[in-house]
Amino acid sequence: MAEPTEIERGLQILEAELKRLEAEYNMYFAGRLPRPPWETRNRVDAIIKQYDRAYIQNYGDRCRFSTLQSRYAAFIDLWDRGLRAREEGRAGPFVHKRAAAPPEPPKKAGEQVVHVAAFRDPMKEMDKLHELYNSLVEARRSIGEEAVPFHKFADLVKSQVKKLKSSGTPEVAFRVAVKDGKVNFTARPMKGKGK
């Protein structure tokens, strides 16, 4: 395998720095960093300007750079809108809006239902799956528990839907609730629904 050229190495560094910058902005908007990551942003900005002024001979490298440059520009626009919204005290692009949930089953004493969602095929209903996952993560964090990786959560939901559908249920309801300081995540078949 050929040794990477100086430009290829530079683009790898740029890609890594861009990922780092994205992670740092996500942490800032989530409240885990006290201030925006200006140093990292200035470093990425300097690399982008350096390659923008340079002549990149290889077409593949040029294409890769323009992709990274476009991605950076889109992120900058998003982050700046988020910062402006935060300064003006309004909801910005990083505030998650909750959609109306299906009707909740009756509550048991001392139980707080956080989210309810019904699925026929979770892989075709990714928006609902992400909403359910986010509510589970939020409920777990509220009691000091770690978040479950999304892929494991999605596999669990998919297997539960498959298992309950094999017993003749067209739709499966999932519920996230907090009771006695513990998070309950339950699945149950929905009765009386035709295909």
C-alpha positions as CSV (number, residue, x, y, z in Angstrom):
1,M,0.0,0.0,0.0
2,A,1.3,3.4,-1.0
3,E,2.5,5.9,1.7
4,P,-0.1,8.7,2.1
5,T,0.9,12.0,0.6
6,E,1.3,15.2,2.6
7,I,-2.1,16.5,1.4
8,E,-3.8,13.1,2.3
9,R,-2.3,13.3,5.8
10,G,-3.4,16.9,6.1
11,L,-7.0,16.0,5.1
12,Q,-7.0,13.2,7.6
13,I,-6.0,15.7,10.3
14,L,-8.7,18.1,9.1
15,E,-11.3,15.4,9.2
16,A,-10.3,14.4,12.7
17,E,-10.3,18.0,13.9
18,L,-13.7,18.6,12.4
19,K,-15.1,15.6,14.2
20,R,-13.5,16.9,17.4
21,L,-15.0,20.3,16.9
22,E,-18.5,18.8,16.3
23,A,-18.2,16.8,19.5
24,E,-17.1,19.8,21.5
25,Y,-20.0,21.9,20.1
26,N,-22.4,19.1,21.0
27,M,-21.0,19.1,24.5
28,Y,-21.4,22.9,24.8
29,F,-25.0,22.9,23.6
30,A,-25.7,20.0,26.0
31,G,-24.4,22.1,28.9
32,R,-21.2,20.0,29.5
33,L,-18.8,22.7,28.4
34,P,-18.8,26.2,30.0
35,R,-18.1,28.0,26.7
36,P,-18.0,27.4,22.9
37,P,-14.8,25.7,21.6
38,W,-13.3,28.7,20.0
39,E,-9.7,27.3,20.0
40,T,-10.6,24.2,18.1
41,R,-12.8,26.2,15.7
42,N,-9.9,28.6,15.0
43,R,-7.6,25.7,14.4
44,V,-10.1,24.1,11.9
45,D,-10.6,27.4,10.3
46,A,-6.9,27.9,9.7
47,I,-6.5,24.4,8.1
48,I,-9.5,25.1,5.8
49,K,-8.0,28.4,4.7
50,Q,-4.6,26.8,4.2
51,Y,-6.0,24.1,1.8
52,D,-8.4,26.6,0.2
53,R,-5.5,28.8,-0.9
54,A,-3.3,25.8,-2.0
55,Y,-3.5,24.0,-5.3
56,I,-4.6,20.4,-4.8
57,Q,-3.5,18.5,-7.9
58,N,-5.2,15.1,-7.2
59,Y,-8.9,15.1,-8.1
60,G,-9.8,12.7,-5.3
61,D,-8.1,14.9,-2.7
62,R,-9.7,18.0,-4.1
63,C,-13.2,16.4,-3.9
64,R,-12.5,15.2,-0.4
65,F,-11.4,18.7,0.7
66,S,-14.5,20.4,-0.9
67,T,-16.7,17.9,0.9
68,L,-15.1,18.7,4.3
69,Q,-15.2,22.4,3.5
70,S,-19.0,22.2,2.7
71,R,-19.6,20.2,5.9
72,Y,-17.7,22.8,7.9
73,A,-19.7,25.6,6.4
74,A,-23.0,23.9,7.2
75,F,-21.9,23.2,10.8
76,I,-20.7,26.9,11.2
77,D,-24.1,28.1,10.1
78,L,-25.9,25.7,12.5
79,W,-23.7,26.5,15.4
80,D,-23.9,30.3,14.9
81,R,-27.7,30.1,14.8
82,G,-27.6,28.1,18.0
83,L,-25.3,30.6,19.7
84,R,-27.5,33.5,18.5
85,A,-30.7,31.9,19.7
86,R,-29.0,31.2,23.1
87,E,-27.9,34.8,23.4
88,E,-31.4,36.0,22.6
89,G,-33.0,33.6,25.1
90,R,-35.1,31.6,22.6
91,A,-35.2,28.0,21.6
92,G,-32.6,27.3,18.9
93,P,-31.9,24.4,16.5
94,F,-30.5,22.3,19.4
95,V,-33.7,22.2,21.5
96,H,-35.6,19.0,21.0
97,K,-39.3,19.4,20.5
98,R,-41.5,16.6,21.7
99,A,-44.3,15.3,19.5
100,A,-47.6,14.4,20.9
101,A,-47.5,10.9,22.4
102,P,-50.3,8.3,21.9
103,P,-52.8,8.1,24.7
104,E,-51.2,6.9,27.9
105,P,-52.4,3.8,29.8
106,P,-53.8,4.4,33.3
107,K,-51.1,5.3,35.8
108,K,-50.4,3.2,38.8
109,A,-49.8,4.9,42.2
110,G,-46.4,6.6,42.4
111,E,-45.6,6.0,38.7
112,Q,-44.7,8.7,36.2
113,V,-45.2,7.7,32.5
114,V,-42.5,9.5,30.5
115,H,-43.3,8.3,27.0
116,V,-45.4,5.9,25.1
117,A,-44.9,4.8,21.4
118,A,-46.4,2.0,19.3
119,F,-44.6,0.3,16.4
120,R,-45.4,-2.0,13.5
121,D,-41.9,-2.0,12.1
122,P,-39.3,0.0,14.1
123,M,-36.8,0.2,11.2
124,K,-39.4,2.1,9.1
125,E,-40.4,4.3,12.0
126,M,-36.9,5.8,13.0
127,D,-38.3,9.1,14.1
128,K,-40.5,7.5,16.7
129,L,-37.7,5.1,17.7
130,H,-35.3,8.1,18.3
131,E,-38.0,9.9,20.3
132,L,-38.5,6.8,22.5
133,Y,-34.8,6.3,22.9
134,N,-34.3,10.0,23.9
135,S,-37.1,9.7,26.5
136,L,-35.5,6.6,27.9
137,V,-32.0,8.2,28.1
138,E,-33.5,11.3,29.7
139,A,-35.4,9.2,32.3
140,R,-32.2,7.2,33.1
141,R,-30.1,10.4,33.4
142,S,-32.7,11.9,35.8
143,I,-32.1,9.1,38.2
144,G,-28.3,9.0,37.7
145,E,-28.0,6.0,35.4
146,E,-25.9,5.7,32.2
147,A,-27.5,5.8,28.8
148,V,-27.8,2.6,26.8
149,P,-26.2,2.6,23.3
150,F,-28.7,3.3,20.6
151,H,-27.9,0.2,18.6
152,K,-28.6,-2.1,21.6
153,F,-31.8,-0.2,22.3
154,A,-32.9,-0.5,18.6
155,D,-32.1,-4.3,18.6
156,L,-34.2,-4.8,21.7
157,V,-37.2,-2.9,20.3
158,K,-36.9,-4.8,17.0
159,S,-36.7,-8.2,18.7
160,Q,-39.6,-7.4,21.0
161,V,-41.8,-6.3,18.0
162,K,-40.8,-9.4,16.1
163,K,-41.5,-11.7,19.1
164,L,-44.9,-10.1,19.8
165,K,-45.9,-9.9,16.2
166,S,-45.2,-13.6,15.7
167,S,-48.0,-14.2,18.3
168,G,-50.5,-12.4,16.1
169,T,-50.2,-8.8,17.3
170,P,-49.9,-6.2,14.4
171,E,-48.7,-3.4,16.7
172,V,-46.6,-3.3,19.9
173,A,-46.7,-0.4,22.4
174,F,-43.6,0.5,24.4
175,R,-43.7,2.6,27.6
176,V,-41.0,4.5,29.5
177,A,-42.0,5.2,33.1
178,V,-40.3,6.1,36.4
179,K,-41.5,4.4,39.5
180,D,-39.9,4.4,43.0
181,G,-36.7,5.9,41.6
182,K,-36.3,3.2,38.9
183,V,-36.9,3.4,35.1
184,N,-39.3,0.8,33.7
185,F,-39.2,0.1,30.0
186,T,-42.1,-2.2,29.0
187,A,-43.5,-3.7,25.8
188,R,-47.0,-5.0,25.4
189,P,-49.1,-6.1,22.4
190,M,-51.9,-3.8,21.3
191,K,-55.2,-5.6,21.1
192,G,-58.0,-5.0,18.6
193,K,-56.0,-3.4,15.8
194,G,-56.2,-4.9,12.3
195,K,-53.5,-4.6,9.7
